[in-house]
Amino acid sequence: MKRLLAALLSLLLLLPMLPVLGESPELPEEVDPEAFREQQLQELYARLLPETIEYNGEDGIIGRGRIYLGAEYAYQMVTPEPLAAYVKTNASMVFAGDTVTYTIYPSGGVDPYTCELELYFRPSDSTSNSYSWVRGTVQEGNTISYDVPADASGGFLMSAVVTDSVGQYIQFQAPVLHVARHEEENDDTTVYGKAKAVVAEVIRPGMSDYEKALALHDWLIYHANYDYTFTYYYPDGVLLHGTGVCQSYALAYEILLQEAGVVSQYVSGSAGGGGHAWNLVKMDGDWYYVDCTWDDPNEGGGFENHEYFGLTSEMLSADHDWGADDSSHQDPYRRWPEPATATYYNYDYIQRGVPLLSSITLNESSLVLETDELRQLTAEMAPAVNRHRALVWSSSDDSVVEVNQSGEIAALSAGEAVITCAESSGAHAVQCTVQVTDHDWGEAEYVWNADSTEVTASHVCRLNPSHTESETVAVTSEITKQPGCEEMGETTYTAVFTKAGFETQQKTLADIEALGHDWGEAVYTWSADNTEVTAARYCAHDASHVLSETAAAHAVVTVSPGRATEGAYQFVSAPFDSADYTVQQKEGGVIPALDTLDVLVLPDDLQEIGAEAFEGSDCQAVLIPEGCAVIGSGAFRNCQRLLYVFIPASVASVPADAFDGCPLAVIEWAGR
């Protein structure tokens, strides 16, 4: 029934495009033949290639005829082989921003050929079936290229008119070329996103081209049904809506194969009395025909098969017509360059009555694993001819046990999970129950690297020493003690682990060099009685660190008093031991004129002043005469009012206690 309806639809599409041939007038002599020929071609293109078109090229060539090019061509002999052509694209699906290229391969007729290739586009969100013109070219070449805009999403339709040198022409359309945006990659509500999701679901690492093509064929026929409403002609039909006509099957299959890395071609022709489409697939170096539509014959499902998977040209030509690639089945309207002659991948499904899958068995029905343990499950299919079927692996709880599409399972955490291995249609499935127990980890060991930037923690399972677990984490650091002038600073290093059983590690190292002292300028402080000066230098890093030295100080007469004139004095420190300090001076005061003081007058010929000679005297000034050589111990002790003492150069030394208790005394020692 499906094939009959398709035939009727194809016939209706072809009726308006039957060639119109008839007598043409002679070309007037005054008209340039080349200009007339160009005018005829342009009128043909305008009629056959309008600005908007609809896709009706399921059968490939949609029109043929001949135009009048002038008397010189009117009766030229045409070769017995009629004009024919086929088209190739650079991909079955392109992406926004890529370049799409169509190449025409004409044959037959009378060379040279003129090719008019027009490119049309239909956005994916369009509610119309019309395609709008985007570019075209008239050329004797056979290629058209177009840079797809970066925001394009939808389908390209190439419609072409090929004319030979005597006016024969054919018009045909290439299969719709799907265009996707790269952002559709992870959106399974788009054709591209759905294609990627299907390939990720059924294609396993290491599959051959045959296994990939078979797995995608099976997914398609078990997830789609034929569209008897004739609504879905494009790949979105079977991929997104689960239904479509043969063109939808073939276009979707080509996109899936391209995504899986398998080379294929869309083929259009006729079968079962009507227009039809299927695929030519290259499997491990050889070409085979695959008809997904006819392997999915029942509207409601249940009769899926592999009768039309991996056929040669000869086998398929029993009930399919196309521009065959061998001399036994020539269709002059089309040409396909690659013959399908290999039989290596036919033996599983090309013979009627080959038994389909009856059961799947696993090498394990139950397992007990420890956390982080890996195990390989192996599936066997019966009968063995089904060994190329695609299998889908899944886990009931991915947090406990994960399984990849090769059957390798990984125990992740304690608990129980059921691993299911199913044929892609879901008709057959087998399960393995996996229990996962926790490890009994021993004491953790921690190893710091040389520069304390990483710490590795590890422990060994007591139940099975071959099971180890480790974690390496980056270390954070914090200065916990600032360096001092003489003490090194300290850094505390911390490593925080995320895995259970590992504890946060810390260590503190004295690894910051001491600052050293930074001594400031000297500061000088006089004692209250001006008998001492203390020099001090403070550290700029720590003011409690001080270098100091104290030197004695004494009054020095700077201006000797006269009988009627005042004198003056200042305080001067003794030299400091450290070269960092300098002798200090300080303003003293005024020495009253001698006539205003009670002066102790001594004889001019005095040679010696005895010990304690004037102790406690009430005098205010003492003038020791030149020639006196000795001043005794405590000679002027406790002279509370004593303000000025003159000591001649004849006195070589003065006892330290000679003037004890004389707080106001200013001593002038000649020559000192």
C-alpha positions in Angstrom: 0.0 0.0 0.0 2.8 2.4 1.0 4.6 1.8 -2.3 1.5 2.3 -4.4 0.7 5.7 -2.7 4.3 6.8 -3.3 4.0 5.9 -7.0 0.8 8.0 -7.4 2.4 11.0 -5.7 5.5 10.8 -8.0 3.3 10.6 -11.0 1.3 13.7 -10.0 4.6 15.6 -9.4 6.0 14.7 -12.9 2.8 15.6 -14.9 3.5 19.4 -15.0 7.1 18.9 -16.1 6.7 16.9 -19.3 8.9 18.4 -22.1 7.3 20.7 -24.6 8.8 20.2 -28.1 7.6 21.6 -31.4 8.4 23.3 -34.6 10.5 26.5 -34.3 10.8 29.3 -36.8 13.9 29.9 -38.8 16.4 32.3 -37.1 16.2 35.7 -38.9 19.4 36.4 -40.7 20.0 39.8 -39.0 20.0 38.2 -35.5 23.4 37.3 -34.0 23.3 33.5 -33.4 25.2 33.7 -30.1 22.9 36.4 -28.7 19.9 34.3 -29.9 21.2 31.2 -28.2 21.8 33.2 -24.9 18.3 34.6 -25.1 16.8 31.1 -25.5 18.8 29.8 -22.5 17.8 32.7 -20.3 14.1 32.2 -21.1 14.5 28.5 -20.3 16.1 29.3 -17.0 13.5 31.9 -16.1 10.7 29.4 -16.8 12.3 26.4 -15.0 14.2 28.1 -12.2 12.0 30.8 -10.6 12.9 32.7 -7.4 10.9 30.3 -5.2 10.4 26.6 -5.7 9.2 23.5 -3.8 11.0 20.3 -3.6 9.7 17.7 -6.0 12.9 15.9 -6.9 12.4 12.6 -5.1 12.9 10.9 -8.5 16.0 13.0 -9.4 15.3 14.4 -12.9 12.0 16.4 -13.0 12.0 17.5 -16.6 13.7 17.2 -20.0 13.2 18.7 -23.5 14.9 20.6 -26.2 15.0 24.3 -27.1 15.5 25.9 -30.5 19.0 27.4 -30.9 18.8 28.3 -34.6 18.8 26.7 -38.1 22.4 25.4 -37.8 21.3 23.2 -34.9 17.8 22.4 -35.9 18.6 19.1 -37.7 21.9 18.2 -36.2 22.2 14.5 -35.4 21.8 13.8 -31.7 23.8 10.9 -30.2 21.7 7.8 -29.4 22.6 8.2 -25.7 20.3 10.9 -24.2 21.5 13.7 -22.0 22.0 12.6 -18.3 23.7 13.9 -15.2 24.2 13.3 -11.5 25.1 15.6 -8.7 27.4 15.4 -5.7 27.7 17.6 -2.6 30.7 18.0 -0.2 28.7 16.7 2.7 25.3 15.3 3.7 25.0 18.0 6.3 26.8 21.3 6.7 27.1 23.9 9.5 26.5 27.6 9.6 29.7 29.3 8.5 30.9 26.4 6.3 31.0 26.3 2.5 28.5 24.1 0.6 29.6 22.8 -2.8 27.5 21.1 -5.5 29.2 19.5 -8.5 27.3 18.4 -11.7 28.6 15.4 -13.7 26.8 15.6 -17.1 27.0 12.9 -19.8 25.3 11.9 -23.1 23.9 14.5 -25.5 26.4 16.6 -27.4 29.3 18.1 -25.6 30.0 21.0 -24.5 27.4 21.5 -21.8 26.0 24.6 -20.1 25.1 24.2 -16.5 22.8 26.6 -14.7 22.9 25.8 -10.9 20.5 27.6 -8.7 20.7 27.4 -4.9 17.6 27.8 -2.7 17.2 27.9 1.1 14.3 27.2 3.5 14.8 28.2 7.2 14.1 25.6 9.8 11.4 27.7 11.4 9.5 28.2 8.2 5.9 27.0 8.0 6.0 27.0 4.2 7.4 24.2 2.0 8.9 26.8 -0.4 12.6 27.4 -0.9 13.9 30.9 -1.8 16.7 31.7 -4.2 20.1 32.6 -2.6 22.5 32.3 -5.5 23.0 30.9 -9.0 25.3 30.9 -12.0 25.4 30.1 -15.7 28.6 28.5 -16.6 30.3 25.9 -18.7 31.8 24.6 -15.5 29.9 22.3 -13.3 30.3 23.5 -9.7 28.6 26.0 -7.4 29.8 26.9 -4.0 28.2 29.0 -1.3 29.4 30.3 2.1 26.6 29.5 4.5 25.8 32.5 6.7 26.8 32.1 10.4 23.2 32.2 11.6 21.7 29.8 9.1 19.6 26.8 10.1 17.4 24.9 7.7 17.9 23.2 4.3 19.5 24.0 1.0 17.9 22.8 -2.3 19.9 22.9 -5.5 18.0 22.9 -8.7 19.9 22.7 -12.0 19.3 22.8 -15.7 22.0 21.2 -17.9 21.9 22.0 -21.7 24.0 20.4 -24.4 25.3 22.2 -27.5 22.3 21.3 -29.6 19.6 22.5 -27.1 18.8 19.3 -25.3 18.2 20.0 -21.6 17.4 18.2 -18.4 16.2 19.7 -15.1 16.8 18.0 -11.8 17.0 18.7 -8.1 19.5 17.4 -5.6 18.4 16.0 -2.3 17.8 18.6 0.4 21.0 19.4 2.3 20.4 20.0 6.0 22.1 23.1 7.6 22.7 23.2 11.4 24.1 25.8 13.7 27.0 24.7 16.0 24.9 25.6 19.1 22.4 22.9 18.1 25.0 20.3 19.0 23.6 19.6 22.5 20.0 20.3 21.7 18.2 17.0 20.8 15.1 18.9 19.7 17.1 19.9 16.5 18.1 17.5 13.7 21.8 17.9 14.4 21.5 17.6 18.1 19.3 14.5 17.8 21.7 12.9 15.3 24.6 13.4 17.7 22.5 12.0 20.6 21.6 8.9 18.6 25.2 8.3 17.5 26.4 8.7 21.1 23.7 6.2 22.2 24.4 3.4 19.8 27.9 3.8 18.5 30.6 2.1 20.6 34.4 2.7 20.4 36.1 0.3 18.0 33.1 -0.3 15.8 33.7 -1.0 12.1 31.9 0.9 9.4 29.6 -2.2 9.0 28.7 -2.2 12.7 28.1 1.5 12.8 25.9 1.4 9.7 23.9 -1.6 11.1 23.4 0.0 14.5 22.1 3.2 13.0 19.9 1.3 10.6 18.4 -0.6 13.5 17.8 2.5 15.6 16.1 4.2 12.7 13.7 1.4 11.8 12.8 0.7 15.4 12.2 4.4 16.2 10.3 5.5 13.1 7.3 4.6 11.0 6.3 5.5 7.4 4.3 8.7 7.1 1.2 7.8 5.1 0.0 11.4 5.5 3.0 12.5 3.3 3.8 15.3 5.6 7.4 14.8 6.6 9.9 14.7 3.7 13.0 16.0 5.5 15.3 14.4 8.1 13.4 16.1 11.0 10.5 13.7 10.2 11.9 10.4 11.4 14.5 12.0 13.8 12.3 14.4 15.7 8.7 13.2 14.9 9.2 9.5 14.5 7.6 9.4 11.1 8.5 10.3 7.5 8.4 9.3 3.9 11.3 7.4 2.2 13.2 10.6 1.6 13.0 11.5 5.3 14.4 8.0 6.1 17.2 8.3 3.5 18.2 11.9 4.5 18.2 11.1 8.2 20.2 7.9 7.7 22.8 9.9 5.7 23.1 12.5 8.4 23.5 9.8 11.1 26.1 8.0 9.0 28.1 11.2 8.5 28.0 12.0 12.2 29.4 8.4 12.8 32.1 8.9 10.2 30.7 6.6 7.6 30.7 7.7 3.9 27.3 7.5 2.1 25.3 8.9 -0.8 21.6 9.7 -1.1 20.1 7.8 -4.0 16.7 8.6 -5.7 14.9 6.4 -8.2 11.8 4.3 -8.3 10.6 1.2 -6.5 7.3 -0.5 -6.1 5.8 1.5 -9.0 6.6 5.0 -7.6 9.4 7.4 -6.7 11.6 6.2 -3.9 14.9 7.1 -2.0 17.5 5.0 -0.2 21.3 5.1 0.5 24.5 3.9 -1.0 26.9 3.2 2.0 30.6 2.7 2.0 31.4 0.0 4.6 35.1 -0.7 5.3 36.1 0.2 1.8 33.3 -1.2 -0.3 29.9 0.2 -1.4 26.6 -1.4 -0.4 22.9 -0.4 -0.8 20.7 0.1 2.2 17.0 0.8 2.1 15.8 1.7 5.6 12.3 2.4 4.5 11.7 -1.0 3.0 13.2 -2.7 6.1 10.5 -0.9 8.1 7.4 -2.1 6.2 4.6 -1.9 8.8 2.9 1.3 9.9 2.7 0.2 13.5 6.0 -1.6 13.7 6.7 -5.2 14.5 8.0 -6.4 11.1 11.3 -4.7 11.1 13.9 -6.7 9.1 17.3 -6.5 7.3 16.3 -7.6 3.8 17.5 -4.4 2.3 20.7 -4.0 4.3 24.1 -4.4 2.5 22.8 -5.3 -1.0 24.8 -5.2 -4.3 23.6 -3.3 -7.3 22.5 -6.6 -8.9 20.5 -7.6 -5.8 18.8 -4.3 -5.4 17.9 -4.0 -9.1 15.4 -6.8 -8.7 12.9 -4.3 -7.4 14.5 -0.9 -7.5 15.2 1.3 -10.5 17.9 4.1 -10.6 20.7 5.2 -12.8 22.4 1.9 -12.1 26.2 1.6 -12.0 26.4 -1.5 -14.2 25.4 -2.3 -17.8 22.6 -4.7 -16.7 20.4 -2.0 -15.5 20.9 1.3 -17.3 18.5 4.2 -16.7 19.4 7.0 -19.1 18.0 9.7 -16.8 20.6 9.3 -14.0 24.2 8.2 -13.4 25.8 6.9 -10.2 29.6 6.6 -10.3 30.2 3.9 -7.6 29.1 0.3 -8.3 28.1 -1.8 -5.4 29.5 -5.3 -6.1 31.0 -6.4 -2.7 29.2 -9.3 -0.9 31.3 -9.5 2.3 28.7 -7.7 4.4 25.7 -9.2 2.7 25.7 -12.7 4.3 24.0 -11.8 7.5 20.8 -10.3 6.2 20.4 -10.5 2.4 18.9 -14.0 2.3 15.3 -14.4 3.2 14.5 -16.3 6.4 17.8 -15.6 8.2 16.8 -16.0 11.9 16.6 -12.7 13.8 17.9 -12.2 17.3 16.3 -14.6 19.8 18.3 -14.0 23.0 21.2 -12.2 24.7 23.3 -13.7 27.5 25.9 -12.1 29.7 29.0 -13.7 31.1 27.9 -12.6 34.6 24.4 -12.5 36.1 25.5 -11.0 39.5 28.6 -9.5 40.9 30.0 -8.2 44.2 32.5 -5.4 43.8 34.3 -3.0 46.0 34.2 0.7 45.4 36.4 1.8 42.5 36.6 -1.7 41.1 36.3 -2.2 37.3 34.8 -5.2 35.5 34.1 -6.1 31.9 30.7 -7.6 31.0 30.5 -9.5 27.7 27.3 -10.1 25.8 26.6 -13.1 23.5 23.8 -13.0 20.9 21.9 -15.9 19.4 21.8 -16.9 16.6 25.4 -15.9 16.1 24.6 -14.2 12.8 23.2 -11.3 14.9 26.6 -10.5 16.3 26.8 -7.2 14.5 23.6 -5.9 16.2 24.0 -2.7 18.3 23.6 -3.1 22.0 22.7 -0.4 24.5 24.1 -0.7 28.1 22.5 1.2 31.0 22.7 1.3 34.8 19.7 1.6 37.2 21.8 3.8 39.4 24.7 5.7 37.9 25.8 6.9 41.3 26.5 3.3 42.4 27.6 1.7 39.2 28.4 3.3 35.8 28.6 1.3 32.5 29.9 2.4 29.2 28.7 1.3 25.8 31.4 -1.4 25.6 30.0 -3.1 28.7 32.8 -2.0 31.1 31.4 -1.3 34.6 32.8 0.9 37.3 31.8 0.6 41.0 31.5 4.1 42.4 29.8 3.8 45.8 28.2 1.3 48.2 24.8 0.1 47.1 23.2 -2.0 44.5 22.5 -1.4 40.8 21.2 -3.4 37.9 23.1 -3.3 34.6 20.9 -3.9 31.5 22.2 -4.9 28.1 19.5 -4.5 25.4 19.3 -4.7 21.7 18.7 -1.2 20.3 15.0 -1.8 19.6 14.5 -2.9 23.2 13.0 -6.3 22.1 15.6 -8.3 23.9 17.4 -7.5 27.1 19.4 -9.2 29.9 20.5 -7.9 33.3 23.3 -8.3 35.8 22.8 -7.3 39.5 25.9 -5.6 41.0 26.4 -5.1 44.7 29.1 -2.6 45.8 30.7 -2.6 49.2 32.8 0.1 50.8 36.6 -0.3 51.2 38.1 -0.9 54.7 40.8 1.7 54.3 44.0 1.7 56.5 45.6 4.7 58.0 46.2 7.5 55.6 49.7 8.6 54.6 50.5 12.1 53.6 53.4 13.2 51.5 54.3 16.9 51.0 56.2 17.9 47.9 59.5 19.7 48.2 58.2 23.2 47.9 55.1 22.6 50.1 52.7 23.4 47.2 51.0 20.0 47.1 50.2 17.2 49.4 49.3 13.6 48.3 47.2 11.5 50.6 46.9 7.8 50.1 45.6 4.7 51.8 45.4 1.0 51.1 42.3 -1.2 51.5 42.8 -3.8 54.3 40.5 -6.2 52.5 42.4 -6.1 49.2 45.8 -4.4 49.2 45.7 -4.0 45.5 43.0 -1.4 46.0 44.5 1.9 46.8 43.1 5.4 46.8 45.0 8.7 46.6 44.2 12.4 46.3 46.6 15.2 45.6 45.5 18.7 46.5 47.0 22.2 46.3 48.2 23.8 49.5 47.1 27.2 50.8 49.6 29.2 52.8 49.2 32.0 55.4 51.9 34.0 57.3 51.1 33.3 60.9 54.1 35.0 62.4 55.7 38.1 61.0 59.5 38.1 60.9 61.3 40.3 63.5 64.7 42.0 63.5 66.4 38.9 64.8 63.7 36.2 64.6 62.5 34.4 61.5 58.8 34.6 60.5 56.6 31.6 60.2 54.2 30.3 57.5 51.4 27.8 58.1 50.6 25.5 55.2 47.1 23.9 54.9 45.9 21.0 52.6 42.2 20.3 52.6 41.1 17.0 51.1 37.7 16.2 49.6 37.7 12.4 49.7 36.4 10.6 52.8 39.2 9.1 55.0 41.6 11.9 54.4 42.0 14.7 57.0 43.1 18.3 56.6 46.9 18.6 57.0 48.8 21.5 58.4 52.4 22.4 59.1 54.2 25.6 60.2 57.7 26.4 59.0 60.0 29.2 60.1 60.8 30.0 56.5 60.7 33.8 56.4 64.1 35.5 56.8 64.6 37.9 59.8 64.5 41.5 58.8 67.7 42.6 60.6 68.0 46.0 62.5 67.4 49.3 60.8 68.9 51.7 63.2 67.8 55.3 63.1 69.7 58.5 63.8 71.1 59.0 67.3 69.0 60.7 69.9 70.8 62.4 72.9 69.3 62.9 76.3 71.0 65.0 79.1 70.5 64.1 82.8 68.7 66.5 85.0 71.9 67.7 86.6 73.7 67.9 83.3 76.4 65.5 84.5 75.6 62.8 81.9 74.5 62.5 78.3 72.9 59.3 77.0 73.0 58.6 73.2 70.4 56.1 71.8 69.5 54.7 68.4 66.1 53.0 67.9 65.4 50.2 65.3 62.9 51.3 62.7 61.3 47.8 62.7 60.9 47.6 66.5 61.3 50.6 68.7 61.9 48.4 71.7 65.3 47.5 70.2 67.7 50.2 71.3 71.5 50.8 71.2 72.6 53.3 73.9 75.7 54.7 75.6 76.1 57.2 78.5 79.0 59.6 78.7 79.9 62.0 81.6 79.4 65.7 81.1 80.8 68.7 82.8 80.6 72.5 82.7 83.2 74.4 80.7 83.8 78.1 81.1 83.5 79.8 77.8 84.0 83.4 79.1 85.9 84.0 82.3 84.2 86.4 84.7 86.0 89.7 85.6 85.8 91.8 88.6 83.0 93.8 87.1 82.0 91.6 84.1 80.0 88.5 83.9 81.4 85.2 82.5 79.6 82.3 80.7 79.8 78.5 80.6 78.4 75.5 78.8 78.1 71.8 79.4 80.2 69.4 77.3 80.0 65.6 77.2 83.0 63.3 77.3 83.6 61.4 74.0 81.5 58.3 73.4 83.1 54.9 72.8 81.0 54.3 69.7 81.9 56.2 66.6 78.2 56.5 65.8 77.9 59.1 68.5 79.4 62.6 68.6 80.5 64.8 71.6 77.5 66.8 72.7 77.3 70.4 74.0 74.7 72.3 75.8 74.2 75.9 76.7 75.1 76.5 80.4 74.6 79.9 81.9 76.1 83.2 83.2 78.9 83.5 85.8 78.3 86.6 87.9 81.0 89.3 88.1 83.5 88.5 90.8 82.8 91.8 92.7 79.3 90.6 93.2 80.4 87.3 94.8 81.9 86.3 98.1 85.4 85.4 96.7 87.7 83.2 98.7 91.0 85.0 98.2 94.1 82.8 98.5 97.7 83.9 98.9 99.6 84.2 95.6 102.4 82.0 96.9 100.1 79.1 97.9 101.6 75.8 96.8 99.0 73.4 98.0 95.5 73.2 99.2 95.1 70.5 101.8 92.4 67.8 102.1 89.1 69.2 103.2 90.7 72.6 103.6 87.6 74.6 102.7 84.9 71.9 103.2 81.5 73.5 103.8 82.8 77.0 103.0 80.2 79.7 102.3 82.2 81.3 99.5 80.8 81.8 96.0 84.0 82.0 94.1 87.5 80.6 94.5 90.5 81.9 92.6 93.4 79.5 93.0 96.7 81.3 92.3 99.2 80.3 89.6 101.9 78.1 91.2 99.6 76.0 93.3 100.2 72.5 92.3 98.1 70.3 94.6 94.4 70.3 95.6 93.6 67.8 98.3 90.8 65.3 98.6 87.5 66.9 99.5 89.1 70.3 99.6 85.9 72.1 98.7 83.4 69.5 99.5 79.9 70.7 100.3 80.4 74.3 99.3 76.7 74.8 98.5 77.0 78.4 97.3 80.1 77.9 95.3 79.5 79.2 91.7 82.9 79.6 90.1 86.3 78.1 90.6 89.5 79.0 88.7 92.2 76.4 88.7 95.6 77.4 87.2 97.5 75.3 84.7 100.0 74.6 87.5 97.6 72.1 89.0 98.2 68.8 87.2 95.3 66.8 88.6 92.2 67.3 90.8 90.8 64.6 93.0 87.4 63.4 91.9 85.8 64.3 95.3 87.4 67.7 95.5 84.2 69.4 94.6 81.6 66.9 95.8 78.4 68.5 97.0 79.0 71.6 95.0 76.0 71.5 92.7 76.3 75.0 91.3 80.1 75.2 90.8 81.5 76.0 87.4 85.2 75.1 87.1 87.6 76.9 84.8 90.9 75.0 84.5 93.4 76.9 82.6 94.6 75.0 79.6 92.0 72.3 79.9 
